[in-house]
Amino acid sequence: MSSLWRNLTRSTAAFSPFCAGAKLSSLQLRQALVHDRETSVFSVNFSRKYSEKRFNVPPSAEFVARVSGIPTMAKLPFQESTDGLDAAFVGVPIDTGTSNRPGARFGPRQMRVESAMLRAYNSGTRAAPYESLMVADIGDVNVNLYDLKDTCKRITEAYRKIVATGCIPLTMGGDHTISYPILQAVAEKYGPVGLVHVDAHADTSDVVLGEKIGHGTPFRRCVEDGLLDCKRVVQIGLRGSGYSADAYEWNRAQGFRVVQAEDCWFKSLAPLMAEVRTQLGNGPVYLSFDIDALDPGFAPGTGTPEIAGLTPIQGLEIIRGCHGLNLVGCDVVEVSPPYDTTGNTALTGANLLFEMLCVLPKVKHY
């Protein structure tokens, strides 16, 4: 630890991951930085115009090895509840609702491992989430791997507690079934919400193999339960073969805007997102990103891959295009580590979650 203080004394530039944009003396840095010697977790006492509270900050790889410590999302502190948190990373490790490849139950764990690459600032947008929000990893929902309907009840109960405190959940799936029980809790607090749904599949099937609950049905159930403001729903990246000539007729009939993958080929999605922001307005919005929205050449580790999908650049354009929306919850789902031989799919998922954190309301931008 003494070597850390020597580095801080030599130059504030050496500590740029914690104080980018701030001109602080070495003494001020010492006073601002709080280090837990047992966990190597840092928190910072920077003063904010709208808050005087201390914020959790991921430890910088300049001083703490990425491979050290117990994996949490972005190496943030773990806490069991959302008390005092503005946003929280939470895992829902199930794949009981999948129809093809299993493995998404391991998605939250692997995204946490790969998130060790994340740093404190967004170099592309100059967002400083850890100077703006109190964020922690609150662990996983205690799911029932033998009973999907019971798992859905457990998820709803857990998210009621999360959103009751005003905390914004950033969820690591898990298969896409989880969005339905999460939105049950979210809509109980905020009323029907708008939805930005990024996916290869519409997930609006009615019954699959005799079951109404699964990863192909969540948004049909959400409409039936009145959880969505259907005029404020956009689905982006839909593609693949279908069970009818117009696989998205039901969605359009509900008022959804459907943007098929073919409409995204060879172009920036920034203009689309400008239209989406106008459509969704100031009301509460939920953002759900199925990793299979990306082309499997970029993200092969998923349960139901479809060719000719979005690029990671377009994925970032969509999430960054949500800046200014009243986001009340987000998820990244369907990361399946057994089919992710390089870890790049989980790494992409972790980065998408960080980008979601960066576009939440009240996040400071330099």
PyMOL commands that set and color helices and strands:
alter all, ss='L'
color gray80, all
select helices_A, chain A and resi 2-10+12-19+26-32+73-75+104-117+129-131+148-164+176-190+218-224+249-254+261-263+270-280+291-293+312-320+337-339+344-358
alter helices_A, ss='H'
color red, helices_A
select strands_A, chain A and resi 33-36+41-44+55-57+87-92+127-128+135-140+168-173+193-198+228-238+257-260+284-290+326-333+364-365
alter strands_A, ss='S'
color yellow, strands_A
deselect
rebuild
show_as cartoon
